[in-house]
Amino acid sequence: MDCTILVAFRAALFACLTRAAAALFDLADALLTDLSARSVVELSQSPAFRRPWPSVYAALQDGRVDRAALPQAFVTHMPPVPPGQRRLLGLDTSPIRRPDAHTSADRSLVYWPNLPHDATPVVAGWSFSALVVLPQPVSSWPYMRDHQRVATTERAVTVGAAQFARGAPAPPPAPPGAPGSALSSCALGAGHRRPRRGPIESGAPGSGLVSPTAATHGPAGATDARWPPLSRQ
């Protein structure tokens, strides 16, 4: 197996860590590879975390990420667009439940599917908006382009519009008299309702939005609702 691209990608990610880089990188490896860990103490015992256990707390307390360089690392390693096709992006929100994290800031009620029939389908947690590059040919392995938490003061569609504006590459200038070419389209998930007035302004002429996907995992707009933040204890 040729791991040249993987090695280069990991090196680019490591370069985006500006403080406590080694500990933070090992912690990320532990999170990705040790699916049984339920606490930071257990993560410190993961084979991927090669440092003394106090380094877990150093990574969380002191670790810093260059948020401008990280998306560029994703872009650099995106697969090329097949000839004659446009890049297809996907945009959707996903909840992360944090019912027991009473001291975490800016928690809210998020939609959570597959609960018992008589249970209210919301839990305390956070919502995240993900912009991904959909692979061609289609597979279940998209490429991350941008990932951002949706604050309780924001709506998913607003955050997604900003992500799309940053993530849709601008097409090259069209020849005089020729219409502009659309190099990027974006498929919206159920958590992003299309704006009432046309497509999102992306800053990339010819880029546009595809209608929301038919697969819906909850009530329409459920993940787009703005719930008040939960109080911290």
Secondary structure, DSSP 8 states (H G I E B T S, - for coil): ---HHHHHHHHHHHHTEEESHHHHHHHHHHHHH-TT--SHHHHHTSTT--S-THHHHHHHHH-EE-TTHHHHHHHHTS----TT--EEEEEEEEEEE-TT-TTSTT-EEEE--S--TTS-SEEEEEEEEEEEE--SS--S--EEEEEEEE-TTS-HHHHHHHHHHHHS-------TTS-----EEEEE-TTS---SSSS---SSTT-EEE---S--SSSTTGGG---------
